[in-house]
Amino acid sequence: MALNTELDPIVRKVERKRLIRTTVYERRAMLILRLLARYRGLDIEGVRPVMRWGPVLPLDRAREVADQRALVEAGIRSRRSAAADLGADDPDGEWSRVLVERRALGPGATGDEPRTSVTG
């Protein structure tokens, strides 16, 4: 929180620059698409470039992940929906792979069992 407060002037400056540059970058991309359509025959019907900026400062997603996990464990949310909300590129692919591996290992192979240590 303190870091965000200290870097606030820089964040505001970056946001102003992004506001100005967004339209410029989108316009430049549209000009490039028009050139490609003219000289390479690219079909750009209905295509409109959109500039999307990432966050200026890194985000702490630990709380968001913990919340999604709690919802999945409580049965309120599906794993697929939670993975999609967290930004997984292919939520079905990763979860289906994990489920197949767990089924292949048999019951009790989830890794959630308490571990006992033997000392001696």
N, C-alpha and C positions, 0 to 999 in steps of 0.2 A: 504494500500500500504506500509506503514512504517513497519507494522508487517511482511509482506512478505519479505521485504528487510532485516529486522533483523533476521528472521528465515531462511534465504537462506542457510547458512552453514549446518544447521540441515536437511533441505530439500534435499540438495545434498548428504549428508551422507545416508539418508534413500533411496534415489534413487540408490546409489551404492550398498547398501545391498540388495535391491530388485532385482537388475540386477543379482547379484550372486545367490540369493536364488530362483529365479524363476525357473531355470532349475532343481535345487535340488528338489523343491516341486513337479514339474511336473513329474520328474523321480520317486519320492516316490509314487505319486498317481498311476502311471502306474504299479509299482510293486504290489501295493495293488489290483489293478484291475486284474492283472494276477493271484494273489493268489485266489481271488474270482472266477475267471474263472476256475481255476484248482479244487478247493475244493467245490465250491457251484454251479458250472455249469452256471455262469453268462456269457451271450453272450456279449463279448467286441469287436466284429468285427467292425472295423471302428471307435472305440472310442479312442480319444486322449485327455488327460487332458490338460487344458489351465489355467494357473494362471493369474488372473486379479486382479490388485491392485486398490484400491480406491485412491482418492486424499489425499495427505499428510496433506494439510491445508484445512479447510472448505471453501467452495465456496459461494460467495454471488450471489444467483440466482435471486434476485429481478429484476434486469434489464432484464434478459432473459425472465422471466415470463411476465413482462410488454410488452416486444417486441412481444411475442407470442399473448398476449391478444389484442394488437393493430392490429395485422394482422388478427385475427379472427373477430374483430369488423369491420374492413374495408372490410371484405368479401374476402380477399386474400387467407386466409388459413382456412381449416376446423377445427372444434373443435377437432375432432379425431386426426388429424395430429399434432396439437399443443400439445395435451395431450401426445401423443406418444413421441414427441421430448423432452418433459419435464420429461419423465421417468415414466409415469403412467403405472402400471402393466396391467390394463385392461381399456384402454381408452374408449372402447365402453360401458362397464358396468357402469361407473360413469356418463358419459354424458347421456346415455339413461335413467338412473334413474332420473337425474335432469330434463330432458325434459318431462318425464312422469309426474313428480310431478307438473311442471309448467302448463302442459296441464290440469291436474286435477283441478288446482286452477282457471283456466279460464283466459280470456284476461286481461292484465293489472296487472298480479300478478308476474311480474318479479322482483319486488323490486327496479326497476330503476326509479320509479316516484319520483319527489321531495316531500319531507316531509314537512308538515306544522305543526307548533306548535301552540297550543292554550294556551295563557296565560290569567290569570285572576283571 
